[in-house]
Amino acid sequence: MRRLRVLLCAVLAAVPLLTLPAEASAATSGFRGVNWADARDNYVDGWVIPTGLTASDSYSTVRTKADGVVTGFQNLLGANTLRLPINPQSVNSAWWTAYKGAFDSALAHGMKVIVSYWEADTSKNGLVDDTAGWNTMWDRVTSDFAGNPNVYFEPMNEPFGYSLSSWVSLCSGWLARHSNIPRGRVVISGTGYNDNVTGVGAATALTGTLLSLHFYGFWASDTTRAAWTANLTDRLGSYSARTIIDEAGAPMTTGLTYTNGATQDGNVFTSYFAATTDLTRARQMGVVYWPGLRSGDTYSITRQSGSGLAVNNASGVAQLRWGWGL
């Protein structure tokens, strides 16, 4: 552990900060997070079960396993936020009683938790699958966690089936139904694949909420930090101060090195990740990496090791921590 920390400090000192477009101070830098994801992806037709958990686990087993994962995220990465998936099948069933152990573990460790709805794999059309089931799910989740100020609610992940107006309308209905939740604890996804927050940011019906943006290197073929910075800046518009990038990631098991400023340009993923983390650092924005842990995913920044975790790419960790402002 000590050797890893020394390495991280050394590489962080070498990471350059680009000159980026100026913007008012952001309010989301307190979100330094990771996603804990299902190995099948979080688009599943049944219970969503993050890597390392099993459907037969009891609450106490989930809690114990989650303690090891959460401690790894904190000690190895410096994370203070965990994004967890839900769907109606998971919450409106016996699994919720056990699955809450993951939420309770993170909260007991002083973490923030972002809970987000994912649709089923067989649907996957960017729309809420079943409005009644979705409402029942959110009624239960908000009832369980409304009183905890460290829990944040994201009504839907990647709502690409909705037009801007229909998405704003759905979110407005969610806000009205759960008016006991402070708007500052509601995270509204950008339109499309969470890929642009300018529309939701401008919607007066959503005033006071946080916004979430997703941003990935496979969305373009640029190989310079300048091009990626321009790409991301356009998606944020003037709403960086409200926005958490709650999915961003790059290959961590393919041998790429992310922290040498002289060579970050010239490769799609190193230039993308450098531009993303440089901008979030400069604008003091939150980043929730995809994924912190997901077996079989080359983007996973950690892997399971015993009852805890191990780092997959020390330079990737250093670059992520740079983006977090650490």
Helices and strands as residue ranges (DSSP letters): H 2-14, E 32-36, H 59-72, I 73-77, E 81-86, H 88-91, H 95-108, E 112-117, H 131-145, E 151-154, H 164-177, G 183-185, E 187-189, H 191-194, H 198-202, G 204-206, E 210-214, G 217-219, H 225-236, G 240-242, E 243-247, G 261-263, H 268-283, E 286-293, E 302-305, E 308-311, H 314-323
